[in-house]
Amino acid sequence: MKLSEARKDYYRKRAKNDGFRSRSAYKLLQLNKSYHFLKKGSRVIDFGSYPGGWLQVAKGEVGQDGLVIGTDLKQIDYLEDVVLLNYSVEDPELQEYLIGHIRHVDVVLSDLSPNISGIWEIDHITQINLSRVAFSLATRVLKDGGAGIFKVFDGDTLRAFVKELSTRFQRVKISKPDASRQSSSESYLVCSGFRE
Ligand SMILES: C[S@@+](CC[C@H](N)C(=O)[O-])C[C@H]1O[C@@H](n2cnc3c(N)ncnc32)[C@H](O)[C@@H]1O
């Protein structure tokens, strides 16, 4: 077994033991351990939530006084005290609902990933464009000082996206948690200090 496979296997087993729906849960736990953006009572929106590992982590961190909303193209199975939506981030109905009804959000999370075509340039730009939609929505719902975590696939457009984020967030850092395979080209942009 290759080392990257062994690591994947390790986190898969661990997720099963810990009751997490996905090994991705550890990516969010590790990011939050380093950057502390999820707090008790926080209001959180998570884009690209299926099957729900990040939602479980977010709910655990924000507690009973917090609010967690998740949406995905795929139907997410029931999770206690989490608002589950079954919409594309690009759907105007979802966008109108969030912008019209959910304001003063503390954290926007995005683990959005398109279906992989295998042609890297296409997958990269498709993924960054999904993250751009998440960022655009974040700018409409985040409160002053809020945070955003955006998954990104490495490639030519990444630098331009970081620049776009920097126009609205005071700090933008790039991070690759241990639970993210070294062989994968994904990483996470950890943004804080949102300016309304
Ligand atoms: C890596 S998975 C997310 C895993 C999740 N964070 C977890 O912890 O379980 C990426 C998700 O993005 C979703 N996705 C892709 N395009 C989307 C879109 N346009 N709108 C909403 N979700 C989308 C996929 O359906 C997939 O479930």
The ligand as an SDF file (V2000), in Angstrom:
LIG
                    3D

 27 29  0  0  0  0  0  0  0  0999 V2000
  -15.6820   16.8320   -0.7340 C   0  0  0  0  0  0  0  0  0  0  0  0
  -17.4200   16.7540   -0.7440 S   0  0  0  0  0  0  0  0  0  0  0  0
  -17.8620   17.5060    0.7640 C   0  0  0  0  0  0  0  0  0  0  0  0
  -17.6140   16.6570    1.9910 C   0  0  0  0  0  0  0  0  0  0  0  0
  -18.1800   17.3000    3.2430 C   0  0  0  0  0  0  0  0  0  0  0  0
  -17.4580   18.5110    3.5830 N   0  0  0  0  0  0  0  0  0  0  0  0
  -18.1280   16.3740    4.4220 C   0  0  0  0  0  0  0  0  0  0  0  0
  -17.4070   16.6550    5.3790 O   0  0  0  0  0  0  0  0  0  0  0  0
  -18.8320   15.3780    4.4370 O   0  0  0  0  0  0  0  0  0  0  0  0
  -17.8430   17.9670   -1.9370 C   0  0  0  0  0  0  0  0  0  0  0  0
  -19.3200   18.1670   -2.1330 C   0  0  0  0  0  0  0  0  0  0  0  0
  -19.5560   19.2920   -2.9960 O   0  0  0  0  0  0  0  0  0  0  0  0
  -20.8400   19.0600   -3.5700 C   0  0  0  0  0  0  0  0  0  0  0  0
  -21.1020   19.9720   -4.6920 N   0  0  0  0  0  0  0  0  0  0  0  0
  -20.5100   20.0350   -5.8900 C   0  0  0  0  0  0  0  0  0  0  0  0
  -21.0450   20.9870   -6.6560 N   0  0  0  0  0  0  0  0  0  0  0  0
  -22.0120   21.5820   -5.8990 C   0  0  0  0  0  0  0  0  0  0  0  0
  -22.9160   22.6480   -6.1190 C   0  0  0  0  0  0  0  0  0  0  0  0
  -22.9520   23.3180   -7.2720 N   0  0  0  0  0  0  0  0  0  0  0  0
  -23.7630   23.0100   -5.1100 N   0  0  0  0  0  0  0  0  0  0  0  0
  -23.7370   22.3360   -3.9380 C   0  0  0  0  0  0  0  0  0  0  0  0
  -22.9160   21.3010   -3.6760 N   0  0  0  0  0  0  0  0  0  0  0  0
  -22.0550   20.9260   -4.6430 C   0  0  0  0  0  0  0  0  0  0  0  0
  -20.7740   17.5930   -3.9860 C   0  0  0  0  0  0  0  0  0  0  0  0
  -22.0690   17.0820   -4.1930 O   0  0  0  0  0  0  0  0  0  0  0  0
  -20.0430   16.9720   -2.7940 C   0  0  0  0  0  0  0  0  0  0  0  0
  -20.9390   16.3970   -1.8910 O   0  0  0  0  0  0  0  0  0  0  0  0
  1  2  1  0
  2  3  1  0
  2 10  1  0
  3  4  1  0
  4  5  1  0
  5  6  1  0
  5  7  1  0
  7  8  2  0
  7  9  1  0
 10 11  1  0
 11 12  1  0
 11 26  1  0
 12 13  1  0
 13 14  1  0
 13 24  1  0
 14 15  1  0
 14 23  1  0
 15 16  2  0
 16 17  1  0
 17 18  1  0
 17 23  2  0
 18 19  1  0
 18 20  2  0
 20 21  1  0
 21 22  2  0
 22 23  1  0
 24 25  1  0
 24 26  1  0
 26 27  1  0
M  CHG  2   2   1   9  -1
M  END
$$$$
